[in-house]
Every structure is written in structure tokens, then in C-alpha cells.
Amino acid sequence: MLTVCGIAVVVLLAGSLVLGAAENKEVKSQEPPGTSINTLEVDASDFHFQAKNFDVPAGINTIKYVAVEGSHTLAFAEPQFSYINLAAPGSGKNVIKATFVDGQKYTIYCTIPGHRQSGMEATITVGKAGTTPQAGTATPTSTLPGPTTTTKPSGNSQTDPAAQSANSTGN
């Protein structure tokens, strides 16, 4: 009798271990705390974003989503960014922070049916922390130390005006 009970306990323990390992592990993600080092502005219109690729520095980035034309959403294909679901225009959230890892690429897209299939998808390419993102370039330029920047797909990074000091004429 003791042998049968012992075997039953072993079988039950083994079963619980197997079931625990087989359960789906949900990726829990949330907006990171802390200061953003860069702002990525993504403009949406007529089934496309203003660029197919956005270069950003590694670290915490603020994503600002702007609808130039029509109503659109922005989501990530990667599960660690499942908390990101931006909408523009309207009462939906259109600004959020995300932590990007150096050397990684992430896919953003519009979740409205038919928009992604029509080409409303882009890549975010991440460079080393402390670099100024230059849209469309492979090698960002260094800006350490310095103010936060805003990534624009035109290839320009704009320095935060609040962080600028006056020029030699006092302006």
C-alpha cells in the first residue's frame, strides 16, 4: 500500500512539473519609468508612415504619433511592446515611451484592417545610446553629452529648444 501511494505521489508531482513548464508564459510589458533620451515622431497618412525606416538611439525613447491625414493606429509586432497601442487623431493616446536595445530592429504598423496590408508598416533601427539618430543613415553621429533630440525622417535631428543656450549675440 505504501509503495502504491509513493508511486502516485511521484506521478502527480511529475505531472504538475510538466504542466507548469507547458503553460503559456505571457510577456508582461509596460511603459518604462525614467527620462526619455529621444523623441521619435511618426506621421501617418494615406496608408503609409512618412518613412519606411526610423533610426533611433538605444535607451528610452518617447514615441509621438501624429495623423497627418485620416485616422490611424500604431502598434509593434514584438510582444514586449504589447502595451503600445497609439491612436491619432482623436481621444486615444498618441504619446508613449519605449526602451529600445542597441542593434535591434522593431516593426511598427497600423492595426486598422487593410492598412498594414496596404503598406502601413515601418522598421525602427536602433543604434548605440548617446548617438544622434539620422533617418536613412547607417551610422548616427555622437552627441554625448547633450540635450534630448527629436528624430525626424527628413534626416534632421532637432535639438530641444529649451535645452539650448543663447548665441553670441544674446538671442
C-alpha positions in Angstrom: 0.0 0.0 0.0 2.8 2.4 0.9 4.5 1.6 -2.4 1.4 2.4 -4.4 0.9 5.7 -2.6 4.5 6.6 -3.1 4.3 5.9 -6.8 1.1 8.0 -7.0 2.8 11.0 -5.3 5.7 10.8 -7.7 3.4 10.6 -10.8 1.4 13.6 -9.5 4.5 15.7 -8.8 5.9 14.8 -12.2 2.6 15.8 -13.9 2.5 19.1 -12.1 6.1 19.9 -13.2 5.3 19.1 -16.8 2.1 21.1 -16.8 3.8 24.1 -15.2 6.5 24.1 -17.9 3.9 23.7 -20.7 1.8 26.7 -19.6 2.0 29.8 -21.9 4.3 32.4 -20.4 2.6 35.8 -21.2 5.1 38.6 -21.9 4.4 41.3 -19.4 5.4 44.7 -20.6 4.8 48.2 -19.6 5.9 51.8 -20.3 9.4 52.3 -18.8 9.9 54.8 -16.0 12.6 57.4 -16.4 13.6 60.2 -18.7 13.5 59.8 -22.4 16.7 60.4 -24.4 15.0 60.9 -27.7 11.6 61.7 -29.2 10.6 59.7 -32.3 7.8 61.4 -34.3 5.9 59.1 -36.6 3.5 60.8 -39.0 0.6 58.8 -40.6 -1.3 59.5 -43.8 -2.9 57.6 -46.7 -1.8 54.1 -45.8 1.9 55.0 -45.0 4.2 56.5 -42.5 6.5 59.3 -43.5 9.4 56.8 -43.7 10.0 53.1 -44.1 12.8 53.2 -41.5 13.4 55.2 -38.4 16.9 55.3 -36.8 16.9 55.9 -33.1 19.4 55.6 -30.2 19.3 52.8 -27.7 17.6 53.5 -24.5 14.2 55.1 -23.5 12.6 56.9 -26.5 9.3 58.8 -26.5 7.1 57.9 -29.5 4.8 60.7 -30.7 2.2 59.6 -33.2 0.6 62.2 -35.5 -2.1 61.7 -38.0 -1.4 64.0 -40.9 -4.4 62.6 -42.8 -7.1 60.2 -41.8 -7.4 58.1 -38.6 -4.6 55.6 -37.8 -3.2 53.4 -35.0 0.4 52.4 -34.2 1.4 49.1 -32.7 4.5 46.9 -32.6 4.9 43.4 -33.9 7.2 42.5 -31.0 5.4 41.1 -27.9 7.5 43.2 -25.4 5.7 46.3 -26.8 2.2 44.9 -26.5 1.4 47.8 -24.2 1.8 50.2 -27.1 -1.4 51.0 -29.0 -1.4 54.6 -30.1 -4.2 56.3 -32.0 -4.3 59.6 -33.9 -6.2 61.8 -34.2 -8.9 61.6 -31.5 -9.1 61.0 -27.9 -6.8 58.0 -28.0 -3.3 58.1 -26.5 -0.7 59.3 -29.0 2.5 59.6 -26.9 4.3 56.8 -25.0 7.8 55.7 -24.0 9.6 52.5 -25.1 13.1 51.1 -24.3 15.0 50.1 -27.4 18.0 47.8 -27.4 21.2 48.6 -29.4 21.4 46.6 -32.7 17.8 45.6 -32.7 15.1 46.2 -35.3 11.4 46.6 -34.5 8.4 46.6 -36.7 5.6 49.2 -36.3 2.3 49.1 -38.2 -1.3 50.4 -38.3 -3.8 48.0 -36.8 -6.8 49.2 -38.7 -8.0 46.4 -41.1 -6.3 46.7 -44.5 -3.8 49.4 -43.6 -0.9 47.2 -42.9 -1.6 45.1 -46.0 -1.6 48.4 -48.0 1.9 49.2 -46.8 1.4 51.0 -43.5 4.4 49.3 -41.9 7.9 50.5 -41.0 11.1 49.5 -39.2 12.7 51.1 -36.2 16.5 50.5 -36.3 18.4 51.1 -33.0 21.9 52.4 -32.7 24.2 52.9 -29.7 23.0 55.0 -26.8 24.2 58.6 -26.9 24.1 58.9 -30.7 22.0 61.4 -32.7 19.6 59.5 -34.9 19.9 60.3 -38.6 16.9 58.9 -40.5 18.1 56.9 -43.5 21.7 56.7 -42.4 23.5 53.7 -41.1 25.9 55.5 -38.7 24.5 58.1 -36.3 26.8 60.8 -35.1 27.8 61.2 -31.4 26.1 63.7 -29.2 27.3 62.8 -25.7 26.7 64.8 -23.6 23.9 66.8 -24.8 20.2 67.6 -24.8 17.4 65.3 -25.9 16.7 65.2 -29.6 13.7 64.6 -31.9 14.0 62.1 -34.7 12.5 63.3 -38.0 12.7 61.2 -41.1 14.0 64.1 -43.2 17.4 63.2 -41.8 17.4 66.0 -39.3 17.6 65.8 -35.6 16.3 68.8 -33.8 17.8 69.9 -30.5 15.2 70.6 -27.8 14.9 74.5 -27.8 14.5 74.5 -24.1 18.0 72.9 -23.7 19.7 75.5 -26.0 21.8 78.3 -24.6 21.8 81.8 -26.1 24.1 82.6 -29.1 26.9 85.1 -29.1 24.5 88.0 -29.8 22.4 87.2 -26.8 19.5 85.7 -28.7 
